[in-house]
Amino acid sequence: MGYPLKIADLLALLPGVAYVTRQAVHTVANVRKAKKAMKNAFEYQKKELGFCLIEIVTNCPSNWKMEPLESNKFVADKMIPYYPLGDIKKPEGK
């Protein structure tokens, strides 16, 4: 198709979806947020609130042919603006 799809945004629109979030793992702070999102998703699943999805934005320095620090900068500068981080859909009242 030629355009990157925002799968999390699309799935959040479907009925039966309780929790959708997009997180990144290019910094320590973001790894902590991603871990918290995973915990939330498991809790929502245990409560049978609906389908949960966590989309992780990450780098691939070997495939991108970049040094690791350079690929982290690419994530921060190019990917995060296109794929904004945070909760896209949460269960009602949570």
C-alpha positions in Angstrom: 0.0 0.0 0.0 3.0 2.3 0.5 1.8 3.9 3.8 2.6 2.7 7.3 -0.6 1.6 9.0 -1.5 2.7 12.4 -2.9 -0.7 13.5 -3.6 0.4 17.1 -5.7 3.3 16.0 -7.7 1.1 13.7 -8.3 -1.7 16.2 -9.4 0.8 18.9 -12.5 1.5 16.8 -13.7 -2.1 16.8 -16.4 -3.3 19.3 -15.1 -5.6 22.0 -11.8 -3.8 22.3 -11.2 -2.6 25.9 -7.6 -1.4 25.9 -5.3 -0.2 23.2 -2.0 1.7 23.9 1.1 2.5 22.0 4.4 2.6 23.9 8.1 2.8 23.0 11.2 1.2 24.4 14.0 3.5 23.3 14.5 5.1 26.7 14.5 3.7 30.3 11.4 5.9 31.1 9.6 4.5 28.1 10.4 0.9 29.0 8.9 1.5 32.5 5.7 2.9 30.8 5.6 -0.1 28.5 5.9 -2.5 31.5 3.0 -0.7 33.2 0.9 -0.9 30.0 1.5 -4.7 29.9 0.5 -5.0 33.5 -2.7 -3.0 32.8 -3.5 -5.2 29.8 -3.1 -8.4 31.8 -5.4 -7.0 34.5 -8.1 -6.0 32.0 -7.9 -9.4 30.4 -8.2 -11.2 33.8 -11.3 -9.1 34.4 -12.6 -10.1 31.0 -13.2 -6.5 29.9 -12.4 -7.2 26.3 -9.5 -7.4 23.8 -6.3 -5.6 24.7 -3.5 -4.5 22.4 -0.1 -3.0 23.2 1.7 -1.6 20.2 5.5 -1.2 20.8 7.5 1.3 18.9 11.1 0.2 18.8 14.3 0.4 16.7 16.2 -2.1 14.6 19.7 -0.8 14.3 21.1 -3.8 12.3 18.3 -3.7 9.8 18.4 0.1 9.5 22.2 -0.1 9.2 22.6 2.5 12.0 24.5 2.6 15.3 22.2 1.9 18.3 22.3 5.5 19.6 21.5 6.8 16.1 18.6 4.5 15.7 17.2 5.6 19.1 17.4 9.2 17.9 15.5 8.2 14.7 12.8 6.7 16.9 12.5 9.8 18.9 12.7 12.3 16.0 10.8 10.5 13.2 8.7 7.6 14.5 7.2 9.1 17.7 5.8 12.1 15.9 4.1 9.8 13.4 3.1 7.1 16.0 2.3 9.2 19.1 2.6 7.3 22.4 0.0 6.8 25.0 -3.4 5.2 25.6 -5.7 5.2 22.6 -8.6 3.4 24.3 -9.1 2.5 28.0 -12.0 0.7 29.6 -14.8 2.9 30.8 -14.1 4.5 34.2 -10.5 3.3 34.4 
